[in-house]
Amino acid sequence: MKTIFIMVKCELGKAYDVASEAVEMVEQVSEVYSISGKYDLMMKCYLDDDQDTGHFVNEQIQTLSNIKDTFTMITFKAFS
């Protein structure tokens, strides 16, 4: 299992709608946070090791309603 974080820029006034749709409609989305800065939301997603990250972002996230832009961060190791 691999973890990715996706920063999402939404249409004005639509961040809460995007967050709700992502959590309800995309199984791999674990958590969605509202954030400050250039982006409106940060999504934490868990993908199977063999799942293509690019296809997931393009087909499952960027196709959600009211998304203007995304920025994806791929993780390497979790420390605890």
C-alpha positions as CSV (number, residue, x, y, z in Angstrom):
1,M,0.0,0.0,0.0
2,K,1.3,3.5,-0.9
3,T,0.2,6.8,0.5
4,I,-0.1,10.0,-1.6
5,F,-1.3,13.5,-0.7
6,I,-3.2,15.6,-3.3
7,M,-3.5,19.3,-2.9
8,V,-6.6,20.6,-4.6
9,K,-7.6,24.0,-5.8
10,C,-11.4,24.4,-6.0
11,E,-13.9,26.7,-7.7
12,L,-14.7,29.6,-5.4
13,G,-17.2,28.5,-2.6
14,K,-17.0,24.8,-3.5
15,A,-14.3,23.4,-1.2
16,Y,-16.8,21.7,1.1
17,D,-18.7,20.2,-1.8
18,V,-15.5,18.8,-3.3
19,A,-14.4,17.4,0.1
20,S,-17.7,15.7,0.6
21,E,-17.8,14.2,-2.9
22,A,-14.3,12.9,-2.6
23,V,-14.9,11.2,0.7
24,E,-18.2,9.7,-0.5
25,M,-17.3,8.7,-4.0
26,V,-13.6,7.7,-4.0
27,E,-12.8,4.7,-2.0
28,Q,-9.0,5.4,-1.8
29,V,-9.6,8.8,-0.2
30,S,-8.9,8.4,3.5
31,E,-9.1,11.9,4.8
32,V,-9.7,15.4,3.4
33,Y,-8.4,18.5,5.2
34,S,-9.3,22.2,4.5
35,I,-6.0,24.1,4.4
36,S,-4.6,27.6,4.0
37,G,-2.4,28.8,1.2
38,K,-2.5,28.3,-2.6
39,Y,-4.7,25.2,-2.3
40,D,-8.0,24.7,-0.6
41,L,-7.9,21.0,0.3
42,M,-5.4,18.3,1.0
43,M,-6.5,14.7,0.4
44,K,-4.8,11.7,1.9
45,C,-5.1,8.6,-0.3
46,Y,-4.1,5.0,0.0
47,L,-3.4,3.2,-3.2
48,D,-2.5,-0.4,-3.9
49,D,1.2,-0.9,-4.7
50,D,0.4,-1.8,-8.3
51,Q,-2.1,1.0,-8.9
52,D,-0.9,3.8,-11.2
53,T,-0.8,7.1,-9.4
54,G,-1.2,9.2,-12.5
55,H,-4.2,7.3,-13.7
56,F,-5.8,7.5,-10.3
57,V,-5.3,11.3,-10.0
58,N,-6.5,11.9,-13.6
59,E,-9.5,9.6,-13.6
60,Q,-10.7,9.6,-9.9
61,I,-9.7,13.0,-8.5
62,Q,-9.5,15.5,-11.3
63,T,-12.9,14.4,-12.7
64,L,-14.7,15.4,-9.5
65,S,-16.9,18.4,-9.8
66,N,-15.5,21.9,-9.1
67,I,-11.8,21.1,-9.1
68,K,-9.6,23.7,-10.8
69,D,-6.1,22.3,-10.2
70,T,-4.2,19.6,-8.3
71,F,-0.7,19.0,-7.0
72,T,0.3,15.5,-6.0
73,M,3.0,14.5,-3.5
74,I,4.2,10.9,-3.4
75,T,5.4,9.6,-0.1
76,F,8.4,7.3,0.5
77,K,8.5,6.3,4.2
78,A,6.3,6.9,7.2
79,F,8.1,7.4,10.5
80,S,6.4,6.7,13.9
